[in-house]
Structure formats: C-alpha cells, structure tokens
C-alpha cells in the first residue's frame, strides 16, 4: 500500500485504484465499447484524489480527462499528465484562458462573452485555442440556448477562419438521466442531435460530440455519440437508486472511510448523548466516540441515523454529529479504544455503503464522497502501473 500522505491512526479514506481500473474496463468493454471514454476527475476526483484516479483511469483505457475548473485542469498538467486531451468546462470571466490555451485544453464555450475572452487570449498567446461549444438542450444551466446557437456557432466559425480557435467538439448535459425513462431524456437527445446538425451544416467539423454522463452511459445507448463522460461510475458508485446498485451494474466502489474508536464508555439510562440531548439512553449502555465530524464531511443530517460497522454489528450514530466527532451506541458491547469502525465501503464485507449514508442523510451519493475533507488522509491501495496504456 502506498500513500499520498502518511497513514493516519485516527481516520482515513482508503482508495482502491484497482477498483477504478476495473470500473473503467467494465464501462468500456461492456457498456460503451464503440466510443471514447472521458474520466471526469473534477472536485479532486469526487473526493478520491484527482491525480491518482486520473492515472489509474488512463491506464485502464480512458482516453480523455474532464474537469470543471481551469485550475483543476492545470494541476493535472503540472503533475505531468501532458499528452492527454482534457476538457475543462466551467469558466468565469477573467479566468486564465491564456494558460488553458498554452496547456492545450479543450475549453468549453457557452456564450459570446466566453468566445470573446478566448479570442483575446489566442491573440495574446499567438496560439490557436481548442474550444467545444456547449448547447443547453433542456438542463437550463450552463450552455447556449437554441435561439442563440446560430450566432454562437457563426462567430466561432469566424474566429476559426481567423486562426484564433478550432472548434473541436459539440456537447451538452442531461437533466434527468438518473431517472431512466424520463421523457426529458429523449427530448434532450433529439434537441442535441438537431443542434449538432445545425452546427455541422454551418461548417463545424467536430472531433467529438457528447451528451452522456454516467447515468446515460449506463442506461441510454442512443446518447453515446462519440464520447461518454463518466464521473461517479468511474469511482464505482451508481448515479441513483433507480439505475441499480453498484453490484448490479458490475461496479466496485473505490472508497472506504474508516476510523478508530477514540473512546468507549458506559452511560446510565436516561443520559443524553451529544448536543441538544436529542438522543437519550433508554437503559444503561456503552457508547463509542468516532473522531470524525461535519468538518471532515460527515453529514450532520445523518445524526441519529448514519450506520457504522463496529466489529460484526452495524451501529447507528447516537445524537448529533458534531464538528469533529460523533458517538455510536454500542448496545452494551465494549470494544477496546483503537478498535476499527467502518463508516462505508463497497459493502462486500457487511459494511455500510456510501449509498446507505446518502439515504440516512437525505442526499445523493455524490455528496457523501465529495464532502470528505482534507483532514482525512487518502490512503491508496493497488497503485500498480498508472501510466497511460499505449
């Protein structure tokens, strides 16, 4: 086992890079075998570590990387990932377009202000910018509305004619792909196809066209086009309960969140536990202190409900999750201080999963893994050969 940071006796998030490679192979071979695959490593690889997971994904056959912010993408280049296409899509006015051009990113453009900044940066650097035009096909978030699409396409083609940009891609994002059969899915694919055809008639010759996120990759083959963008599935997590469990999808969750019991003590019946006295012991019992709290990413909304494996038994959070710690009711058992507690993992050893915590907190599994904070060291297992496959 190798580590990005020294192993911590208090708590750690173990990241199984073999699981990441396995998930990429499953997605490529069995689910989207005829298209390119982008490994989305935004938000520090959904909390798993962007650089290590990017290398593992590339070794297993991913051909693109995706980030949200330009600074995430620049960090990959600084770490030595040099000859891999990277799409960076969440730009704001004043962002470092010039550095993106110099780093060879594909940069998403959704509006004329962004195209203006790209053109200015291309003139300043003396290099041609690679841009992908994003269409708003129904999500109503980033992307260009159909009514404004002809002008954006036309001005992008003018900039291409001037040698300032190269339009390398056309893309969009689905709003309801995690709900299979939702009517908006088919509508958005149709709108996207229409907007792509309109751009191509105008003269755009894209290298890639893409709209499929993890959910659409798994359930909507007509949305695969030339490339699929896999985020949460890369890390072995299902995009939503309606799509199925990780196990049913053939995916292996890569993160296990573990801690050591910092204190075990006996409390009498009628004793309050944690802030607000929301939990009161019915009878004499034992409680254990887990040295993780909401400052580490443990959702406060899971107070009284979050599951933890201690020994062979699933225990529940007792009372409120505090900033740095929470308690579990051990039901009279008395494990030694330092005994392991597993908050979540793949589920294959009887431990809770990240989905279990999402349901306890009333949130998404994405929220559970991305919120794990920097005080929790990432410990990497099965590093292996992480250089891109030829």
N, C-alpha and C positions, 0 to 999 in steps of 0.2 A: 504494500500500500504506500502510495506517495501522497504528499500533501502540498497544497498551495500555501498553507500556513500551518504552524505546529499543531499537532493534535491537542485537543483541549479536554481535560478530565471532567469539566463541568457539563459541557454540551457540545454537540457538533452535528452538522448535516453531512451525512455520508453520501457521496455521489458515485454511482456505479457507471463508469464510462462504457463498460461492456453493454449495459442496458441501452445507452444512447446509440451505440453502433447497431445493436440488434434492432432497435426501432426503425432506424434509417433503412436497414435491409428489408424489413417487413414492408415498409411503406413503398420502397422502390420496386421490390420484386413482386409482391402480391397485390398491391393496391393501385399503384400508379406507375406501371412498368414502362410506359411508352413516352413519358415526358421527363423533363428535367425536374430536379427537386431542390428547393431552397430551404436551408436550415435557418430558421428565424432565431436569432440569439440576442434579441433586444432584452432590456431590463436584466442585464447580467445573466443572460441565458435563462430567463424565467426563474432567477434565483439560484441556478445550478452552477454558474460560472461560465461566462460567455466564451472565453478563450479556450478552455479545456474542452467544452462541449462542441465548439466550432471545429476544433481539430479532430475530435472523435467522429463527428458527422461527416467531415470531408473524407476521412479515411474509409468510411463505410459507403461512400458513393454520392453524397450530396455534391452538387456542382455549383451552387450559389449560396451566399450568406445574406441574411436580411437583418437590418437594424432599424430602429425608429429614429434615433437622433444621430446627427453627424459625428458627435463626439464618441458615441459608441462605435461607429464605423472606423473612425480614426484610431481608436485604441487597438482594434484588430490589426490594422496596418502597422502600427508602431510595434506590435508584438511579433511581427514577422509574417503575417498572412498577406502575402504580396500579390500573388498571381491568381487570385480567385475573384470572380465578379461579386461585388457587394452592392445590393440595393439599399439605399437609405431614403426613408420616405417622409419623415416628419421634420420639415424645415420651417423656420420662422424668419421674418425679416431681420437682416443683419447677421444671419448665420454664416459660417465660413465656407461659402460656395467655392472660393478660390482653392482652399485646401482640399475640398472634395474633388474638384477637377484634377488637381495635381496627384491625388491619391487614386484616381481612376474609378471613382464610384459611379454607379448609375444613380442619378438623383431624381427624385420624383417631383414633378411639376403639376400643380392642380389649378393654378391661376396665373393671370398675366403678370402680377407683381413678382411672382417667383421666376417667371421666364425673363423678366427684365433684370433681376439680380443675377441670374445665370449668364445672360448675355454680357453684362458688365464685367463679371468675373472672368469670362472667357476672353474678353478683350484685354483685361489686365494681365492675365497669365500667358496669353498668346497660345492657348491650347483649346482644343475643341472639347466641349462638355458633353458627356453622355447623360441623356435625360430620358425618363419614362413618363409619359403623360397619364395621369390618373383620372379616370372617369367616375363620377358619382352616379351609380346606377340604381340607387334607392336607399343607401345607408344614411344619407343626409349628414355626413360628417365631412371628412376631407375628400377632395375630388372635384372635378369640374362638372357642373350640371349640363344636361344635354343641350339646353338652349344656348349655352356659352361655348360648347365644344367646337363648333366650326371655326370660331375666331381663334381659340387657343391653338387648334391644330394648324390653322393657316399661318399664324405668327411663328409657331415653332418651325414650320417648313421654311418660312422666310429666313429665320435665323440659321437653319441648316444650310440653306443656299448660300448664306454669307460665310459659311465655315465655322460658325460660332458653336453650334450644337450638332449632335447626332441623335435623332430620336430612335432609341434602341428598344423601347417597349411601350406597350399599352396595357393598362391594368385597372383593376377595381377591387372592391372588397364587399363581401356579402354580409347582410344584416342578421339573417336568421338561419344560417347554415347548421347551427347546433340543434335545430328543430327539423328533422327530416320530414319532407312532405309539405313544409310550409309554402304557401303559394308564392310568397315573395322570392323564394329561391329561383324558381323557373323564370319569373318575371325579370329578375336581375340578370340572369344569364342571357336572356333574349335581348335586353337593353344593351348589355355589354357587347354582344355579337353585332348588334346594329351600329353601335358607336365605333367599334373596330372597323367594320366595313366602310363606314363613312370616312374614317381617317385614312384607310388604305386607298380608297377611291381618290382622295385628295393628294396622295403621293407618299404617305408614310409606309415604310417597309420595315416593320418591327422585327427584331430578333426574337422577342418573346411576347406572348400575350398571356395574361394570367389573372384569375379571379379567385381561385380556390385556396382557402385557408385549410387548417387541419380538418375541420368538420366536413367541408366539401370534398377534400381529398378522400376521406373515408366513405362518404355516402353519396356523392354526386359526380359520377364519372364524366357527365356531359360538361362539367365545369373545369375539367383538367386543362384544356387548351394545350399550351406549350410547356407550362411550368406550374408546379404546385408549391405553395408556401406552407411548410409545416412548422408550427410552433409548439403548441402544447403536446401534440402527439410525439414529437421528437423526444420529449422527456418522459414518455410512457404513460401519459395521462389522457383520459378520454375528454373530448371537448364538452361533453354534457351527458347526463344520465340517459337522455333519450337515444343517444347514439350507442350506448352499451358500455360495459365495464372495460377497463384496460385488458383484463384477462380475455374477455370475449373477443376483443379486437386484436389479440396477439401481441399486445404491447407490454413492456416491462417498465414500471415506474423506476426512475433512476435515483430519486432522493429518499433517504431515510433520516428522520430527525430523532436524535437520541439525546438523553441527558442522564446524569447520575443523581440519585436521591441525595439531597443535601442534609436532610434531617428527617427522622422518624420519631414520632412521639405519641403518647396516649392522651386522649382527651376524655373528660367525663361526659355523660349525657347532658344535653341542654347547653352545650358550649358552642359559641359562634365561631365561624371559620372565615377569615379574611374580611375585607372592608364591607361595611354595610350590614353585616350579620345576616346576609341573605341565606347562608347555609348554617343550620343549627343541628348538631349531632342528636340523633334520637336516643341513643344509648352510648355507653362507654365504647370507644373505638380507637383506632390508630389512624393517623394522618401522615402523609409524606409530603415533603417540600421539594418541588421541582424548580431549579434555578433558571427558569425562563419566564419571560413575561411579555406584555404587549410591546415593550421597547425592542424585543427580539423578534416580533412578528407573530406572537401567539394571539389570536383574535379574542378581544375582550368579549365579543358577542357569543363566544363559546363557553363563557362562565357557566358552571353548573352542568355542562353537557359534554365538553370535549373529552374524547376517550384516550386513555393511556394504557399501554401494556406494561404491567409490573409483574415480574415472574411469569406465571402462566395465566394470569387473570387480567381482564380488561377492567380498569378503574375509571372513574369519572372525575373531572375537575370538581372540586368542592369549593363553593363560594366564588367570589370574584377573582378573575385573573388580574394580578397587579402588574406594575410596570416591569418588575424584574423577576417575579416568581409567582407560582400558584401552588395550590395544595390539591392532593388527591386523597379521597377516603379509602383507606386500605382495609376496612372492614374487620379490624382486629389483627390482621397479619402484621408482622414486624420485621421486614427486610432490613438488612444492615445499611447504615449510611454508605453511600457509594454504589449501592445496587443499581443496575440499569433500569431505565424507563424508556420505552419507545413510544413517541407520540404518533408517528406514522411511518410507513414504509410500503413496500409492494403489496403487503397483505398475505404473502405466501407462507409466513410463519405465524399466522394468527394475530399479527399486529394490526392496529387500525390503519387506514389508508388516508391519503390527503383528501379524498372524496368524503370520507367519514367526517373529517374535520370541517370540510366545506358545508356539509349538511348540518352539523352541530352549530355552526356559526351563521347559517342562512346566507351563504355566499357561494362564490364559484371556486373551483379547484385552482384556477389561475391565481386567485387572490391568496390562497394558502401558501403556495410555494414562492411566489414573488415577494411576499412580505417578510420572509425570513431575513433578519437584519445582519449587519456587519459584525455584531458581537459574537455571532455564531460562526465558528470557522468551518470552512468546507474541507472535507477530507475525501480525497479521490482514490477510488479503488479501480483496479484493472485498467491502468493507463495504456499500456501496450503501445503499439505503433500508431501515433496520431498524425503522421504525415499524410497529406492527401494521396489517395490512390492514383496510380497513373491512368 
